[in-house]
Amino acid sequence: MTKQDFINQVAQKSGLSARDAGKAVDAFLESITDTLKSGDSVNFTGFGKFSPAARAARQGVNPRTGERVQIAATTVPKFSAGSQLKAALKS
């Protein structure tokens, strides 16, 4: 599913125009991104939790040359599925 497909589905289910649904989806994604950038997590009870996670520096290998390279530490987004989402996928 592409972002445009998602926007169209939101528009259909909510009764919003495609333009308004697009603005709502963009605002939703921007809000989650801003919250994760600030170091906080976003929790949707039953659906899941978005949180920032620290990834430590580590050694990697360039597959073309076999050369060892140092991969810097970074912060990555993490998603943990909630109980209702897990149950919906099992059935």
N, C-alpha and C positions, 0 to 999 in steps of 0.2 A: 504494500500500500504506500503510495506516495503522499507527500504533504497535501497536494491538491485533492487527492482522493479522500483524505482524512477531512479536509475542510468541507468538501461536498457532503460527506456523511454527517458532519456536525450540523451543517446548514439544514439538511433534510430532517434530522431528528429533533432539532430545536425550533424549527420554524423560522430561523433567521435567513436573511439573504446571504448569498455566497460571499459577498463583500464583507458583511458584518461578521460572519463566521470566520473569515480569514483574519480579520482584525482581532477577534477573540482568541483564536489559536496562536497568533503571533504574540499577543500580550501574555498569554499563558506560558509559552515557551521562554519569552524574555524574562518573565518573573522568576521562573525556576532557575534560569541561567544566572540571574543577578543574585539570587539567594545562595546558590552554590559557590559563586565567586567570593561572596562575603564569608564563606566558611560554615554557613548554617545548612541544615538539612530541611527537606520538604517531605512531610508525611501525609499521605492520604489513607486514612483508616480503612482497612480492608483491601485496598488496591496495592499499596506499596510505599516505599520510602526511597527518595533520591538523596544521596549524601556525597560530600567530597571525601575522597580517600587519598592518603599519602602513599606514594609508591617510592620505595627506597632506591638509591642509586645501585646499579648492578653492572656486571660484566656481560657483554654481548659478543656475538661473533658475526662478522660480515660474511654472508653465505657465498658471495662471489669469490672473495680472496682468502677466506679463512682467518683473516686478521681479527684480533681481539680489539673491541672498542668499549669505552666506558659510556654507559647510558646514564644520563643525569637523573637525579631525583625529581619527581613531579607530583602534581595533584591531579587525580583523575575522577570523573564522575562514577558513582556506584549506584546500582538499583537493586533493592531487595523486594521481591514480590510479597504481597500481603496474602493473608489466608483466603479471602474471597476470590482473588484472582487465581490462586493456585487451584482452588476447588472448581472454578469455572473451566479451567483448562483440563482437569481430570475427567470431567463428564463429557 
